[in-house]
């Protein structure tokens, strides 16, 4: 399911952003996008698990466990920031500057049309699992 959705999004970008991709670029972009979606969904699941454990710790008034989980959450945010930088580096290697700019402008236009923030539009593009 995720592959079909991510492939359809890349195909949509080709039209909406007027991208001229080589076969290698298209294949690479689709693989990159699928990987980004999978990693984001895994991080979301891990975050939900930490929050559930945190609720248990708070309910049990276990300050030490709550502190441990808060540190895990902070570490998760740090890793997320590093992963975003790595993903952008990979994106930069896959496409030419004009192609990347066209995708960004397409995403900005989509955000304007939907009345949502750009971050929300990008987040929704990368989220292929459940919405919890």
DSSP file (Angstrom, degrees, kcal/mol; ACC not computed):
  #  RESIDUE AA STRUCTURE BP1 BP2  ACC     N-H-->O    O-->H-N    N-H-->O    O-->H-N    TCO  KAPPA ALPHA  PHI   PSI    X-CA   Y-CA   Z-CA
    1    1 A X     >        0   0    0      0, 0.0     4,-2.1     0, 0.0     5,-0.2   0.000 360.0 360.0 360.0 -47.2    0.0    0.0    0.0
    2    2 A X  H  >  +     0   0    0      1,-0.2     4,-2.9     2,-0.2     5,-0.3   0.896 360.0  53.1 -62.2 -39.6    2.7    2.5    0.9
    3    3 A X  H  > S+     0   0    0      1,-0.2     4,-2.8     2,-0.2     5,-0.2   0.932 109.3  48.3 -62.6 -45.1    4.6    1.8   -2.3
    4    4 A X  H  > S+     0   0    0      1,-0.2     4,-2.0     2,-0.2    -1,-0.2   0.902 114.1  46.8 -61.2 -41.0    1.6    2.5   -4.4
    5    5 A X  H  X S+     0   0    0     -4,-2.1     4,-2.0     2,-0.2    -2,-0.2   0.935 114.6  45.0 -68.1 -46.3    0.8    5.7   -2.6
    6    6 A X  H  X S+     0   0    0     -4,-2.9     4,-2.3     1,-0.2    -2,-0.2   0.902 113.1  51.1 -66.8 -38.9    4.4    7.0   -2.7
    7    7 A X  H  X S+     0   0    0     -4,-2.8     4,-2.6    -5,-0.3    -1,-0.2   0.908 109.8  50.9 -62.2 -40.2    4.8    6.1   -6.3
    8    8 A X  H  X S+     0   0    0     -4,-2.0     4,-2.3    -5,-0.2    -1,-0.2   0.875 108.9  51.5 -64.9 -36.9    1.5    8.0   -7.1
    9    9 A X  H  X S+     0   0    0     -4,-2.0     4,-2.5     2,-0.2    -2,-0.2   0.933 111.1  46.8 -66.1 -44.7    2.7   11.0   -5.3
   10   10 A X  H  X S+     0   0    0     -4,-2.3     4,-2.1     2,-0.2    -2,-0.2   0.919 112.1  50.9 -63.1 -42.1    6.0   11.1   -7.2
   11   11 A X  H  X S+     0   0    0     -4,-2.6     4,-1.2     1,-0.2    -1,-0.2   0.892 109.8  51.1 -60.7 -38.7    4.0   10.6  -10.4
   12   12 A X  H  X S+     0   0    0     -4,-2.3     4,-3.2     1,-0.2     5,-0.3   0.906 107.3  52.7 -64.6 -42.0    1.8   13.5   -9.4
   13   13 A X  H  X S+     0   0    0     -4,-2.5     4,-2.5     1,-0.2     6,-0.6   0.891 101.8  60.4 -60.2 -38.8    4.9   15.7   -8.8
   14   14 A X  H  <>S+     0   0    0     -4,-2.1     5,-1.1     4,-0.2    -1,-0.2   0.889 116.5  32.3 -56.3 -38.8    6.1   14.9  -12.3
   15   15 A X  H ><5S+     0   0    0     -4,-1.2     3,-0.8    -3,-0.3    -2,-0.2   0.953 123.7  42.0 -82.4 -56.2    3.0   16.4  -13.7
   16   16 A X  H 3<5S+     0   0    0     -4,-3.2    -3,-0.2     1,-0.3    -2,-0.2   0.865 124.5  36.4 -63.7 -38.3    2.2   19.2  -11.2
   17   17 A X  T 3<5S-     0   0    0     -4,-2.5    -1,-0.3    -5,-0.3    -3,-0.2   0.398 106.1-125.1 -95.2   2.7    5.8   20.4  -10.8
   18   18 A X  T < 5 -     0   0    0     -3,-0.8     2,-0.3    -5,-0.2    -3,-0.2   0.931  43.5-178.1  52.9  50.0    6.6   19.7  -14.5
   19   19 A X      < -     0   0    0     -5,-1.1     2,-0.7    -6,-0.6    -1,-0.2  -0.611  23.9-156.9 -82.6 137.9    9.5   17.5  -13.5
   20   20 A X        +     0   0    0     -2,-0.3     2,-0.4     0, 0.0    79,-0.1  -0.865  26.4 177.3-112.0  93.3   11.7   16.0  -16.2
   21   21 A X        -     0   0    0     -2,-0.7     2,-0.1    74,-0.0    74,-0.0  -0.768  27.2-130.4-102.8 141.3   13.2   13.0  -14.5
   22   22 A X     >  -     0   0    0     -2,-0.4     4,-2.7     1,-0.1     5,-0.2  -0.394  36.3-104.7 -73.3 165.8   15.5   10.4  -16.0
   23   23 A X  H  > S+     0   0    0      1,-0.2     4,-2.4     2,-0.2     5,-0.2   0.896 124.0  49.9 -60.1 -40.0   14.5    6.8  -15.3
   24   24 A X  H  > S+     0   0    0      2,-0.2     4,-2.7     1,-0.2    -1,-0.2   0.904 111.0  48.6 -65.9 -41.4   17.2    6.5  -12.7
   25   25 A X  H  > S+     0   0    0      2,-0.2     4,-3.0     1,-0.2     5,-0.2   0.924 112.0  48.8 -63.9 -44.0   16.1    9.7  -11.0
   26   26 A X  H  X S+     0   0    0     -4,-2.7     4,-2.4     2,-0.2     5,-0.2   0.939 113.8  45.8 -62.6 -46.6   12.5    8.6  -10.9
   27   27 A X  H  X S+     0   0    0     -4,-2.4     4,-2.3    -5,-0.2    -2,-0.2   0.929 115.3  47.6 -61.2 -45.9   13.4    5.2   -9.5
   28   28 A X  H  X S+     0   0    0     -4,-2.7     4,-2.7     2,-0.2    -2,-0.2   0.895 111.6  49.9 -63.2 -41.4   15.8    6.7   -7.0
   29   29 A X  H  X S+     0   0    0     -4,-3.0     4,-2.7     2,-0.2    -1,-0.2   0.906 111.2  48.8 -65.6 -41.5   13.2    9.3   -5.9
   30   30 A X  H  X S+     0   0    0     -4,-2.4     4,-2.4    -5,-0.2    -2,-0.2   0.914 113.6  46.6 -65.2 -41.9   10.5    6.7   -5.4
   31   31 A X  H  X S+     0   0    0     -4,-2.3     4,-2.4    -5,-0.2    -2,-0.2   0.921 113.8  48.8 -64.6 -43.6   12.9    4.5   -3.4
   32   32 A X  H  X S+     0   0    0     -4,-2.7     4,-2.5     2,-0.2    -2,-0.2   0.924 112.5  48.0 -60.7 -45.5   14.0    7.5   -1.3
   33   33 A X  H  X S+     0   0    0     -4,-2.7     4,-2.3     2,-0.2    -2,-0.2   0.910 111.2  49.6 -65.8 -43.7   10.4    8.6   -0.7
   34   34 A X  H  X S+     0   0    0     -4,-2.4     4,-2.5     1,-0.2    -1,-0.2   0.930 112.3  49.0 -59.7 -44.9    9.3    5.1    0.3
   35   35 A X  H  X S+     0   0    0     -4,-2.4     4,-2.5     1,-0.2    -2,-0.2   0.903 109.6  51.3 -62.0 -42.2   12.2    4.9    2.7
   36   36 A X  H  X S+     0   0    0     -4,-2.5     4,-2.4     1,-0.2    -1,-0.2   0.909 111.0  48.7 -61.8 -41.9   11.4    8.3    4.2
   37   37 A X  H  X S+     0   0    0     -4,-2.3     4,-2.6     2,-0.2    91,-0.2   0.924 111.6  48.9 -63.7 -45.0    7.8    7.2    4.8
   38   38 A X  H  X S+     0   0    0     -4,-2.5     4,-2.1     1,-0.2    -2,-0.2   0.913 112.6  47.4 -62.7 -43.4    8.8    3.9    6.4
   39   39 A X  H  X S+     0   0    0     -4,-2.5     4,-2.3     2,-0.2    -1,-0.2   0.908 112.5  49.4 -66.0 -41.2   11.3    5.7    8.7
   40   40 A X  H  X S+     0   0    0     -4,-2.4     4,-2.5    -5,-0.2    -2,-0.2   0.924 111.0  49.2 -64.0 -44.0    8.8    8.3    9.7
   41   41 A X  H  X S+     0   0    0     -4,-2.6     4,-2.2    85,-0.2    -1,-0.2   0.886 110.6  50.9 -64.1 -38.0    6.1    5.8   10.5
   42   42 A X  H  X S+     0   0    0     -4,-2.1     4,-2.4     2,-0.2    -1,-0.2   0.908 110.7  49.2 -64.7 -41.3    8.6    3.7   12.6
   43   43 A X  H  X S+     0   0    0     -4,-2.3     4,-2.5     2,-0.2    -2,-0.2   0.903 109.9  51.5 -64.5 -40.3    9.5    6.9   14.6
   44   44 A X  H  X S+     0   0    0     -4,-2.5     4,-2.4     2,-0.2    -2,-0.2   0.924 110.0  48.8 -61.5 -44.4    5.9    7.7   15.1
   45   45 A X  H  X S+     0   0    0     -4,-2.2     4,-2.1     1,-0.2    -2,-0.2   0.929 111.4  49.3 -61.9 -45.4    5.2    4.2   16.4
   46   46 A X  H  X S+     0   0    0     -4,-2.4     4,-2.2     1,-0.2    -1,-0.2   0.896 110.7  51.5 -60.8 -40.1    8.2    4.4   18.8
   47   47 A X  H  X S+     0   0    0     -4,-2.5     4,-2.4     2,-0.2    -1,-0.2   0.900 107.8  51.2 -63.9 -41.8    7.0    7.8   20.0
   48   48 A X  H  X S+     0   0    0     -4,-2.4     4,-2.2     1,-0.2    -1,-0.2   0.895 109.8  51.0 -61.5 -39.8    3.5    6.5   20.7
   49   49 A X  H  X S+     0   0    0     -4,-2.1     4,-2.2     2,-0.2    -2,-0.2   0.911 109.9  48.7 -65.5 -42.5    5.1    3.6   22.7
   50   50 A X  H  X S+     0   0    0     -4,-2.2     4,-2.4     1,-0.2    -2,-0.2   0.914 111.4  50.3 -63.1 -42.4    7.2    6.0   24.8
   51   51 A X  H  X S+     0   0    0     -4,-2.4     4,-2.2     2,-0.2    -1,-0.2   0.886 109.3  50.9 -65.3 -38.0    4.1    8.2   25.5
   52   52 A X  H  X S+     0   0    0     -4,-2.2     4,-1.8     2,-0.2    -1,-0.2   0.918 112.3  46.9 -63.8 -42.4    2.1    5.2   26.6
   53   53 A X  H  X S+     0   0    0     -4,-2.2     4,-2.4     1,-0.2    -2,-0.2   0.871 109.9  54.4 -65.7 -35.8    4.9    4.2   29.0
   54   54 A X  H  X S+     0   0    0     -4,-2.4     4,-2.8     2,-0.2    -2,-0.2   0.905 105.6  52.0 -64.9 -41.0    5.1    7.8   30.2
   55   55 A X  H  X S+     0   0    0     -4,-2.2     4,-2.7     1,-0.2    -1,-0.2   0.913 109.9  49.6 -61.1 -41.4    1.4    7.8   31.0
   56   56 A X  H  X S+     0   0    0     -4,-1.8     4,-1.9     2,-0.2    -2,-0.2   0.917 111.3  48.9 -62.5 -43.3    1.9    4.6   33.0
   57   57 A X  H  <>S+     0   0    0     -4,-2.4     5,-2.9     2,-0.2     4,-0.3   0.905 112.4  47.8 -64.0 -41.9    4.9    6.1   34.9
   58   58 A X  H ><5S+     0   0    0     -4,-2.8     3,-1.4     1,-0.2    -2,-0.2   0.927 111.0  50.8 -64.8 -44.8    2.9    9.3   35.7
   59   59 A X  H 3<5S+     0   0    0     -4,-2.7    -1,-0.2     1,-0.3    -2,-0.2   0.857 113.5  45.7 -60.5 -35.1   -0.1    7.3   36.9
   60   60 A X  T 3<5S-     0   0    0     -4,-1.9    -1,-0.3    -5,-0.2    -2,-0.2   0.430 110.4-124.5 -86.9   0.4    2.3    5.3   39.1
   61   61 A X  T < 5 +     0   0    0     -3,-1.4     2,-1.1    -4,-0.3    -3,-0.2   0.871  54.5 158.3  55.5  39.1    4.0    8.5   40.3
   62   62 A X     >< +     0   0    0     -5,-2.9     4,-2.4     1,-0.2    -1,-0.2  -0.741  15.3 176.4 -96.2  87.6    7.3    7.0   39.2
   63   63 A X  H  > S+     0   0    0     -2,-1.1     4,-2.6     1,-0.2     5,-0.2   0.860  76.8  54.8 -62.9 -37.7    9.5   10.1   38.7
   64   64 A X  H  > S+     0   0    0      2,-0.2     4,-2.2     1,-0.2    -1,-0.2   0.927 111.2  44.3 -64.1 -43.9   12.6    8.1   37.9
   65   65 A X  H  > S+     0   0    0      2,-0.2     4,-2.6     1,-0.2    -2,-0.2   0.906 112.3  52.7 -66.8 -40.9   10.8    6.3   35.0
   66   66 A X  H  X S+     0   0    0     -4,-2.4     4,-2.4     1,-0.2    -2,-0.2   0.917 109.7  48.9 -60.3 -42.6    9.2    9.5   33.8
   67   67 A X  H  X S+     0   0    0     -4,-2.6     4,-2.1     2,-0.2    -1,-0.2   0.918 110.3  51.1 -62.9 -43.5   12.6   11.2   33.7
   68   68 A X  H  X S+     0   0    0     -4,-2.2     4,-2.0     1,-0.2    -2,-0.2   0.919 112.3  46.5 -58.9 -44.5   14.1    8.3   31.8
   69   69 A X  H  X S+     0   0    0     -4,-2.6     4,-2.4     2,-0.2    -1,-0.2   0.863 108.6  54.7 -69.1 -36.2   11.3    8.4   29.3
   70   70 A X  H  X S+     0   0    0     -4,-2.4     4,-2.4     2,-0.2    -1,-0.2   0.894 108.8  49.3 -62.3 -38.9   11.6   12.2   28.9
   71   71 A X  H  X S+     0   0    0     -4,-2.1     4,-2.5     2,-0.2    -2,-0.2   0.887 109.8  51.1 -67.1 -38.7   15.3   11.7   28.1
   72   72 A X  H  X S+     0   0    0     -4,-2.0     4,-2.3     2,-0.2    -2,-0.2   0.900 110.1  50.2 -63.3 -39.7   14.3    9.0   25.5
   73   73 A X  H  X S+     0   0    0     -4,-2.4     4,-2.0     2,-0.2    -2,-0.2   0.926 110.6  48.7 -63.5 -45.3   11.8   11.4   24.0
   74   74 A X  H  X S+     0   0    0     -4,-2.4     4,-2.1     1,-0.2    -2,-0.2   0.911 111.3  50.1 -60.4 -43.4   14.5   14.2   23.8
   75   75 A X  H  X S+     0   0    0     -4,-2.5     4,-2.6     1,-0.2    -1,-0.2   0.882 107.6  54.7 -62.9 -38.3   16.9   11.7   22.2
   76   76 A X  H  X S+     0   0    0     -4,-2.3     4,-2.2     1,-0.2    -1,-0.2   0.899 107.3  49.7 -61.8 -40.8   14.2   10.8   19.7
   77   77 A X  H  X S+     0   0    0     -4,-2.0     4,-2.1     2,-0.2    -2,-0.2   0.893 110.6  50.3 -64.7 -39.1   13.8   14.5   18.7
   78   78 A X  H  X S+     0   0    0     -4,-2.1     4,-2.1     1,-0.2    -2,-0.2   0.929 111.9  47.1 -64.0 -44.6   17.6   14.8   18.3
   79   79 A X  H  X S+     0   0    0     -4,-2.6     4,-2.7     1,-0.2    -2,-0.2   0.867 109.1  55.2 -65.3 -36.0   17.7   11.7   16.1
   80   80 A X  H  X S+     0   0    0     -4,-2.2     4,-2.3     2,-0.2    -1,-0.2   0.916 107.4  49.3 -62.3 -43.1   14.7   13.0   14.1
   81   81 A X  H  X S+     0   0    0     -4,-2.1     4,-1.9     1,-0.2    -2,-0.2   0.915 112.6  47.4 -62.8 -42.9   16.6   16.2   13.3
   82   82 A X  H  X S+     0   0    0     -4,-2.1     4,-2.3     1,-0.2    -2,-0.2   0.899 110.9  51.9 -64.1 -40.4   19.7   14.3   12.2
   83   83 A X  H  X S+     0   0    0     -4,-2.7     4,-2.7     1,-0.2    -2,-0.2   0.876 106.7  53.5 -65.9 -36.9   17.5   12.0   10.1
   84   84 A X  H  X S+     0   0    0     -4,-2.3     4,-2.5     2,-0.2    -1,-0.2   0.927 109.1  48.8 -62.4 -44.1   15.9   15.0    8.4
   85   85 A X  H  X S+     0   0    0     -4,-1.9     4,-2.2     2,-0.2    -2,-0.2   0.921 112.3  48.3 -61.3 -43.7   19.3   16.4    7.5
   86   86 A X  H  X S+     0   0    0     -4,-2.3     4,-2.3     2,-0.2    -2,-0.2   0.918 111.0  50.8 -63.1 -43.2   20.4   13.0    6.1
   87   87 A X  H  X S+     0   0    0     -4,-2.7     4,-2.5     1,-0.2    -2,-0.2   0.904 109.9  49.9 -62.1 -41.2   17.2   12.7    4.1
   88   88 A X  H  X S+     0   0    0     -4,-2.5     4,-2.5     2,-0.2    -1,-0.2   0.887 108.8  52.4 -65.2 -37.9   17.7   16.2    2.6
   89   89 A X  H  X S+     0   0    0     -4,-2.2     4,-1.7     2,-0.2    -2,-0.2   0.917 111.0  47.2 -61.8 -42.6   21.3   15.3    1.7
   90   90 A X  H  X S+     0   0    0     -4,-2.3     4,-1.6     2,-0.2    -2,-0.2   0.911 111.2  51.3 -63.9 -42.5   20.0   12.2   -0.1
   91   91 A X  H  X S+     0   0    0     -4,-2.5     4,-1.8     1,-0.2    -2,-0.2   0.905 108.1  52.8 -59.6 -43.6   17.4   14.2   -1.9
   92   92 A X  H  < S+     0   0    0     -4,-2.5    -1,-0.2     1,-0.2    -2,-0.2   0.859 108.7  49.7 -62.0 -36.4   20.1   16.7   -3.0
   93   93 A X  H  < S+     0   0    0     -4,-1.7    -1,-0.2     1,-0.2    -2,-0.2   0.804 110.3  51.5 -73.3 -28.3   22.1   13.9   -4.5
   94   94 A X  H  < S+     0   0    0     -4,-1.6     2,-0.3    -3,-0.2    -2,-0.2   0.876 112.4  36.3 -75.9 -38.4   19.1   12.5   -6.4
   95   95 A X  S  < S-     0   0    0     -4,-1.8     2,-0.1    -5,-0.1   -74,-0.0  -0.784  78.5-109.9-123.8 157.9   17.9   15.6   -8.1
   96   96 A X     >  -     0   0    0     -2,-0.3     4,-2.5     1,-0.1     3,-0.3  -0.436  41.8-105.3 -76.7 157.2   19.2   18.7   -9.8
   97   97 A X  H  > S+     0   0    0      1,-0.2     4,-2.7     2,-0.2     5,-0.2   0.887 120.8  51.6 -53.5 -42.8   18.6   22.0   -8.0
   98   98 A X  H  > S+     0   0    0      1,-0.2     4,-2.2     2,-0.2    -1,-0.2   0.897 110.2  49.3 -63.1 -39.2   15.9   23.1  -10.5
   99   99 A X  H  > S+     0   0    0     -3,-0.3     4,-1.9     2,-0.2    -1,-0.2   0.926 112.2  47.3 -65.9 -44.3   14.1   19.8  -10.0
  100  100 A X  H  X S+     0   0    0     -4,-2.5     4,-2.3     1,-0.2    -2,-0.2   0.916 111.5  51.7 -62.3 -42.4   14.2   20.1   -6.2
  101  101 A X  H  X S+     0   0    0     -4,-2.7     4,-2.7    -5,-0.2     5,-0.2   0.892 106.9  53.3 -62.5 -39.8   13.0   23.7   -6.4
  102  102 A X  H  X S+     0   0    0     -4,-2.2     4,-2.1     2,-0.2    -1,-0.2   0.902 109.2  48.7 -62.1 -40.8   10.1   22.6   -8.5
  103  103 A X  H  X S+     0   0    0     -4,-1.9     4,-2.4     2,-0.2    -2,-0.2   0.926 112.1  48.7 -65.2 -43.6    9.0   20.1   -5.9
  104  104 A X  H  X S+     0   0    0     -4,-2.3     4,-2.5     1,-0.2    -2,-0.2   0.931 112.0  48.3 -61.8 -45.8    9.3   22.6   -3.1
  105  105 A X  H  X S+     0   0    0     -4,-2.7     4,-2.4     1,-0.2    -1,-0.2   0.872 110.3  52.4 -63.8 -36.1    7.3   25.2   -5.0
  106  106 A X  H  X S+     0   0    0     -4,-2.1     4,-2.4    -5,-0.2    -1,-0.2   0.918 110.2  48.0 -63.6 -43.8    4.7   22.5   -5.8
  107  107 A X  H  X S+     0   0    0     -4,-2.4     4,-2.3     2,-0.2    -2,-0.2   0.890 111.0  51.0 -65.1 -39.6    4.4   21.7   -2.1
  108  108 A X  H  X S+     0   0    0     -4,-2.5     4,-2.4     2,-0.2    -2,-0.2   0.923 110.8  48.8 -63.1 -43.9    4.1   25.4   -1.2
  109  109 A X  H  X S+     0   0    0     -4,-2.4     4,-2.6     1,-0.2    -2,-0.2   0.917 110.1  51.1 -62.1 -43.4    1.3   25.8   -3.7
  110  110 A X  H  X S+     0   0    0     -4,-2.4     4,-2.0     1,-0.2     6,-0.3   0.899 109.8  50.9 -61.0 -40.5   -0.4   22.7   -2.3
  111  111 A X  H  X>S+     0   0    0     -4,-2.3     4,-1.3     2,-0.2     5,-1.3   0.924 111.0  47.9 -62.8 -44.6   -0.2   24.2    1.2
  112  112 A X  H  <5S+     0   0    0     -4,-2.4     3,-0.4     1,-0.2    -2,-0.2   0.926 112.6  48.5 -61.6 -45.0   -1.6   27.5    0.1
  113  113 A X  H  <5S+     0   0    0     -4,-2.6    -1,-0.2     1,-0.2    -2,-0.2   0.839 115.9  43.1 -65.7 -33.5   -4.5   25.8   -1.8
  114  114 A X  H  <5S-     0   0    0     -4,-2.0    -1,-0.2    -5,-0.2    -2,-0.2   0.604 104.7-126.1 -89.4 -11.8   -5.3   23.6    1.2
  115  115 A X  T  <5S+     0   0    0     -4,-1.3     2,-0.2    -3,-0.4    -3,-0.2   0.652  70.9 121.5  75.0  14.5   -5.0   26.3    3.8
  116  116 A X  S   <S-     0   0    0     -5,-1.3    -1,-0.3    -6,-0.3    -2,-0.2  -0.661  70.0 -95.2-105.8 164.1   -2.5   24.2    5.8
  117  117 A X     >  -     0   0    0     -2,-0.2     4,-2.2     1,-0.1     5,-0.2  -0.382  31.9-116.9 -72.5 156.5    1.1   24.9    6.7
  118  118 A X  H  > S+     0   0    0      1,-0.2     4,-2.7     2,-0.2     5,-0.2   0.898 117.4  55.5 -59.5 -40.9    3.8   23.6    4.5
  119  119 A X  H  > S+     0   0    0      1,-0.2     4,-2.7     2,-0.2    -1,-0.2   0.895 107.5  49.6 -59.2 -40.4    5.0   21.4    7.4
  120  120 A X  H  > S+     0   0    0      2,-0.2     4,-2.5     1,-0.2    -1,-0.2   0.904 110.5  49.5 -66.3 -41.9    1.6   19.8    7.6
  121  121 A X  H  X S+     0   0    0     -4,-2.2     4,-1.9     2,-0.2    -2,-0.2   0.933 114.2  44.8 -62.7 -46.3    1.5   19.2    3.9
  122  122 A X  H  X S+     0   0    0     -4,-2.7     4,-2.1     2,-0.2    -2,-0.2   0.913 112.4  52.1 -65.1 -42.5    4.9   17.5    3.9
  123  123 A X  H  X S+     0   0    0     -4,-2.7     4,-1.2    -5,-0.2    -1,-0.2   0.918 110.0  48.8 -59.2 -44.1    4.0   15.5    7.0
  124  124 A X  H  < S+     0   0    0     -4,-2.5    -1,-0.2     1,-0.2    -2,-0.2   0.854 108.8  53.7 -66.3 -34.1    0.9   14.2    5.4
  125  125 A X  H  < S+     0   0    0     -4,-1.9    -1,-0.2     1,-0.2    -2,-0.2   0.903 112.7  43.5 -64.0 -39.8    2.8   13.3    2.3
  126  126 A X  H  < S+     0   0    0     -4,-2.1     2,-0.8    -5,-0.1   -85,-0.2   0.638  96.1  87.6 -82.6 -13.9    5.3   11.3    4.3
  127  127 A X     <  +     0   0    0     -4,-1.2   -89,-0.1    -5,-0.2   -90,-0.1  -0.767  39.3 155.9 -93.3 112.0    2.6    9.6    6.5
  128  128 A X        +     0   0    0     -2,-0.8    -1,-0.2   -91,-0.2     3,-0.1   0.414  54.5  69.2-113.1  -0.3    1.3    6.5    4.9
  129  129 A X  S    S-     0   0    0      1,-0.3    -2,-0.0   -92,-0.1   -91,-0.0   0.012  99.2 -43.6 -97.7-153.4    0.1    4.6    8.0
  130  130 A X        -     0   0    0      1,-0.1    -1,-0.3   -89,-0.1    -2,-0.0  -0.243  51.1-121.6 -72.1 167.2   -2.7    5.2   10.4
  131  131 A X              0   0    0      1,-0.2    -1,-0.1    -3,-0.1    -4,-0.0   0.263 360.0 360.0 -97.9  12.0   -3.5    8.7   11.6
  132  132 A X              0   0    0      0, 0.0    -1,-0.2     0, 0.0    -2,-0.0   0.481 360.0 360.0 -83.1 360.0   -3.1    8.1   15.4
